[in-house]
Amino acid sequence: MQREVTYLSAVAHTIDKLQEQSEQIRLVAERAADVIAAHHWVRLFGSGHSVLPVQDCFPRYGGYVGFYPMMDPRLMWTTVSGPGGAEELLWLERQEDYIRIFLRHTRWDPADMLIVISHGGQNAAPVEMALAAKAAGLYVVAITSEENHRHRPATHSSGKKLGDIADVILFNGVPAEDAVVAVPGVAGKVGGVSTLAAIALVQAIVSETALALARRGYLVRPFASPNTEGVSPNNNEEVYEEFRRRLYGA
């Protein structure tokens, strides 16, 4: 008798699959270390639930200056329905040319790099963000579903999916439908995994980048819990100040 899939067993299987990409993760981290050591930015972008790995990168405990979140409050939901609701977001992230408007306040630097997170890899928002970065000369990393990338058609007018644009693809190890637990009598599965997988990949990059920087003599200053032994009471204020100095070129 086949054993039922539980959510945590599916998560464990996904993490095992992510570890098969350790060499690609290392290569991305080495590139990120080059960028940060040169006082440039590793930018991150996601829309919808894919904004969560961006928010979980920096600022958060364990994160450090060098990673720059690019977030649009209109491309994330704040309520289920109504103003700021999911249905509005799901419509907007599919609208072509919106990202061009969003990027009016952004100055691309070809010495930066960009990580774009999108499970489907088809919506206009992540595709156009990657296209804009590539046009500006940035190195682009995609975090997406291998099944979607290889088997789903492009829906953007460029004829491209996110993975078609990126220099490197990290696959999230999650099936196209995202949810992983079947419930008897229910159409469709429950228990989404793509956000968790993307967070794991981003945190792996953050960690491997810090180690690569340390090998070069560049020691990062993590944003840290004030309860951490040995961390200065002023540590996080100094992290904020380091971010401002890098941002404004002071």
N, C-alpha and C positions, 0 to 999 in steps of 0.2 A: 504494500500500500504506500502510495506516494505521500510523503510528509507535507503538511500544509506549510506554506511560506509565511513566516512571521515578519513583522516589520524589521525587527532588529537583526534577524538573520539576513534579510535582503540588504540592509545597511552594511553589515559585515562583508557580504559578497561584493558590494559596490566598492568598499574601501580596498579590498583585495585587488580589484581590477584597476583601481587608481595607482596602486603600487607598481603595476606593470609598466607605468609611464615614468618611472623614476628618472630615467635618463633625459626625457624631454623636460621634466620639471627642473632638473639640474641645469640644463641648457638655458631655460627661461630665467632661472635664478642668477646664473652667471651674467646674462645680459642685463638683468635688473641691477645687479651689483655694479656693473660698468656705469650704468645711468646714474645711480645714486651717488657713487663715489665722485662723479664729475659734477655733482650738485644740480642734477636735473631730476625730472619727475617720472615715476612709474604711475601713469594715470590708469584709473579703472572706471568702467562704465557698465551699467546694467539698467534695464527698465522692468517694471512689474515686480514679480518676486525676485528677479535677478538683481535688483538693487540691494538685496539683503547681504550678499557676500561683499559688496562694495562697502556698505555701512560697517560690516564686521571687520574690515581690514584696518582702517584708521579713521578717526581716533578710537581705539579700544585698548584695553590692557593687553600688552604683548605686541602692540603695533609700534611703529616708529616713523620718524620723518623720512620722507622720500617717496611715500605712496600718497597719491593725490586722488581723492574721490570726486568723480564728476557725476553729480546727481541733480535731477530736475524734479521738483515736487509735483509737477504735472504728470510725470511718468512713473509715479508710485501712488498707491491708493492709501487713503487715510480712513476710509469707511467702506462698508460693503456696497451700499447704494446711496445715491444722492450726490451732493457736491463732493468732489474728491473721491468718488466711488470707483469701484473696480470696472464697471462697464464703460465709464468714460475713459479710463486709462487704456483699457483693451482696444478701444477705438483709436485713441490718439497714437499709440505706439505703432500702429499700422499705416499711419498717414505719411505719405512721401513728402519730403521737403520740410517737415517740421524741424528736424534736427539742424538744418541749416540756420533756422531762426534761433534755436537754442544756442548754437555755437557762435553767434555774433559777439558774445562777451568772452570768447576764448582766443588766446594767442597760442597757436601751435608752435612748438619748437622741435625741429627734426631730431634733436638730440634726446628728446623724451621717448618713452615707449607707452603703449596703450594695451591694456587687457580688457577685452569686451566679453561679457558673460551673457549668454542667451541659450537656453536649452533647445529651443526650436531652430534658432539661427536664421529665421526667415523674415521676421518683422522688419519694417522700415527703420525703426529707431536704431537697433544694433548694427544693421547693415550699413546705414548711412553714416553712423559714427565711425565705423571701421574704414569706409571709403574716404571720409574726410581726413582721417589720420594718415592713411596711406598717401593721399594726394599731397599732404604736407611733409611727407618723408619720414614718418615715424615707423618704428618696428611695431607690428601688431600681433598680439596673441589672442586667440579665440578659445573660450571654454564653452563647449557645446556638446550635444548628443551625437555620437557617431552614427546611430541609426537614422536620425533626422538628416545629418549631413550627407550621408551616402545614398539615402533612398527617397527623401522627400524633395519635391520640386521647389525651385526658387519661386517666390511670389513677388519679389521686388522687380521694378522695371529694368534694372541693370542686368537682370538675369543671373544675379549672384546671391549666394547665401553667405552668411558670416564666415564660414570656414574657407570659402573660395577666395576671400580677401586677405586672410591672415597669413603671416609669415610662419607661424607655428600654431597647431591646433592641439589643445589638451581636451581629450574626451572625458565626459563626466561619468561614464560607465552606467548610464541610466537608459532604459528603453524609451522609445518615443513617447509612449503614453504617460511617462513620468511616475505615476502611481504604481505600487508593486504588490499590494495585497488583495487577492480575490476574495470576495464575500459571496457565499452561496446564495443564489437567487437575485443577486444584484448585478446590473449591467454596468461594466466599468469597475476598475479597481480603486482602492483607497490607499492613502499613505504615500504622499509625494516625497521623492528623494533628491531631485535635481538641485535644490537649494543647498541641502546638506553637503552633497558631493562638491558643488562649486565652492562652498566655504572651505571644505577640506583642501581643495586644490589651491585656493588663494592663500590659506594659512601655510601650506607646504612651501609655496613660493616665498612668502614672507620669512619663514624660518630658514630655508636654504639660502636666501639672499643675505640674511644677517651673518650666517656662517661663512659665506663666500667673502663678504666684506671683512670679517674678522681675520681671515687668512691674509688679507691685504693690509692689515693693521688699522682698519677703519672699524671702530667700535660704535655700534648704534646705541642710542639712548631710548629704551622702551618706555612707552606710556605705561605706568605701573600702578597697581593698587597701593594706596597709602599704608596698607597693612603688611606690605612686603618687607621682610627684614633686610636691612642694609640699604634701602632706598631712601634718598634724601626727602625730607618733607616738602622741599621745593621742586622735586623732580618734574612733576607734570607741568608746572608753570614754565620750567625751562624747556620742556618739549614744545609747548605752545610757542614760546619765543623763537625756538629753532625753526619751527614751521614758518613763522612770519618772516624771519630773516631770509629763508630760502625763497619764499613766495615773492617777496618784494625786492630781492637782490641786495639786501642791506649787508 
